[in-house]
């Protein structure tokens, strides 16, 4: 596959260096061909979200760019006090966007008890998320400006089912789309976010549509694999390590 260095364009002024790009973006393209991690992202160094009872710590060392992909490794690792596992999570440092099409190509983690996801939060959570191990009470999640859109997440063991949804104070509508094994097959996942609608697609086929309580404020992107907890389920150590691999991520 052809590789390109990613480019971020501000809505007012274009820029070619990630460190210079902040705030609302018009387009974003990361082909993950650089090493180390591209400057648009920050790798978290903290425990998982306490509200989900997650079993892992996030460590920057578990996130690398190699072979033209972003690779997140989840493994048995007791180096984090009080935790038996480590994994990885990245988020946009300062970039965010309102309305547009988010697309990425991925092969999600297998194993038993893994919970990989690509998702978005409102910018009200962007500053606190890298250091706060709980998304409840720290940024008014999922209130206005801090809503959540789950572009694709895989609940423990359900490798042919992809959860897609929205979380707001008014509820959590969404869908569970069926596809071939997401841990052994590459798929292209798309979210089309427009005023009054959210449309999810897998490999170009529409799999979910939500038209109520659609966010209208900027959001930022996150990629992670959690372990255990409310949606990861029982962890089987012998099935680890497991890797989530992202080929590219684009917003247009």
N, C-alpha and C positions, 0 to 999 in steps of 0.2 A: 504494500500500500504506500502511495506517495505520502511523504511526511513534510509538514510545513511547520516553521516556528509560529507559535500563536501570536495573534495580534488583537489588541483591545482598542476599540475606538470610543472615545467619550462622545456623548451626544452633542457637545459643542465643539470640542477641540480633539483632534486625533493624537494618539501617542503610540510610541513603539516600544516603550520600556514599561514592564509591569509595575515597577516601583513608583512610576509617575502616574499611574492610572488609579483613580479613586472615584467612588460614588457611582452614579448611574451610568451603565454602559449601553451602547447601542448594539454592538456585536462583540462576540468573544469566540476565540478558537484556540484550543490547546490540543495539539497532537501528541503531547507527552514524549517528545523526542529529545528533550533536554535532560541533563543530569547535573546537579541534584534536582529536587523538586522545583518547578517553575515558580518565579517570584510572585505570581498572582495568588498563590495558595499559602496557607499556613497549616502545618501539621500539629495536631493537638497533643498535649502532654499532660494528661489528667485522667482520673477514673472515668468510667462510663456514666451515663445518666442514671442517677439514683432513683428517679421516678419510675424507671423501667426495671429496677433490680438487676442491672446488667452485671456480668461476672468478670469483665475485663477492664484493664487499664489501656488507655491509648498512649502509644509511644511513637515518637517521630521515626525511630529506627525501623519501625514496621511498615514504613511507606517509602517506596523508591520509584524512580522512573528508570525503566530498563527495557531494552528491546522495542522501543517505541510505544510503551504502554506505562500507565500508572498501575503499580502493583501494591496491594494491601495484604499483608500476611497476618493471619490469626493463628496463635499457637499456645501450647502449654508453656508457661513462663512465670515463675514465681518471684521474679525480680521486683515486682510492684507489691509492696507490703499490703497484706490483706486480700490479695487477689491471686488466683491460680493461672490467669491467662493474660496475654497482651494481644493487642490488635492495633489497627490504625484508623485515623480519621483526618480528613483534610477539609478545609473550607476556604472560600474566597476571603482574602484579607480585608479588602475595602470595597471591591467591586460589587455591584448589585444591578438589578434591572427590573423594569415594570413592563409587562406584556412582551411577548415575543415567542419564538420557538426554540426550545431547549432540546438538543439531540445528543445522544452518546451511544457508543457501541461498547458492549461489555460482556464479560463472562464472569458470573458471580461465584462467590465461594460455595464450595460443597461442604463436606463434613456434616456432623450432626450437632445441632445446637448453635449454628451460625445464623446471623441476622444481618445480611448485607443490604445496603440501601444507597440510593442517590435521591436526595431530598432538598427542600428549600425551606428557609424560615424568613420571616419578615426582619427588616433591618433593625428592629428594636432589640433583637437578640444577637446581632453580629459582633458587638464588642464583648459581651459577657460570655458567649459560648466557648471560646478557647480556654477559659480558665475556670468555669463554673460547672461542676459535675451534676447539674440538675436543671432541667428546663422548666421547672415549675417554681414560680415565685420570683425568678430573677429577671425576667424580661416580659412579664405579663402574658406569657404564652397561654393559650393561643389567641389572645385578644387582638384588637385592631393594631396593625403594624407589626404583629408578632405571630401571625398565622403560620400554618404549616401546610406545604404541599408535598406529598410523597410521590415522586415521579416513578420510582420503582423500588419496592422492597420485598425481600424474600423471607417469609417467616420460616422458622426452623423446620427443616425436613421437607418443605413443600417446593421442590425444585422445578415443578412444572406449573406452579401458580405464582403470579406476580401481583402483589397488592399495589393499587394505585388509588390515591385519595387526597382529600382535603380535610384539614382540622381547623375549625373555628369555634367561637363560643356558641354558634347556632347548631353545631353538630359536626359529624364526621362522615360525610357521604363519600362513596368510593366503590371500587370494583375489584374483583379478583379475576384477572385474566389468565387463561390457560395457554401454555406454549410448550415447546420441547424443553428438555432439561437445561436450565439456565447455567448450570455449573460445567457442562460439557459442550454446550453450543453457544456460539456468539449470536447475540441479537442486537438490533438497533432499537433503542427506546426513545420515544419522542413525546414531549409535552407542548401543546400549543395553547398558550395563555393569552386570552384576548379579553377585552371588557365584557363581562357577563358570561364568559364561558371558559372552561378548561376541557381540553380534549387530549386523551392519552392514546398513543399508538405503539404497537410492537411490530417491527419489520414492515412498517407502512400501513398496517391494518388498524383501524380504530377499535379500541378495546374498552374505552370508558369515556363518559361525558358528564360533566357537572355544570349546571347553569345557575346555581343559587349560592349567594354569599361568597362570590369569587373575589379574592383580594384585589385591591386597587392601589396598593402601596408597594414600594420596592422590596425585593427579596434577594437573598444570596444563596449560593449553591454549596452543598456539603456532600461528601462521599465517605462512607465508613462501613465497617463490619463490626457489629456488636456480637456478643456471645451470651447465650442463656437469657435470663430475664423473662419479661412478660411475653415476648414474641420469638425469642430464640429457642426456648424450650430446653430440654435436658441435653447437656453436652456430653459427648462421648470422646474422651481424650484420644483414643486410638485412631479417630478419623481426622485428627489434626496433625500437621498444619494444613490450613486451607487458604486459598488466595482469591481475592477479587481483583480482576484485571480490567482496566478501562483503556480502550484503544484511543478514543478521542472524546472530547466534550466541546460542543459548540452552541452558541446562542446567536440567533439572527432575528 
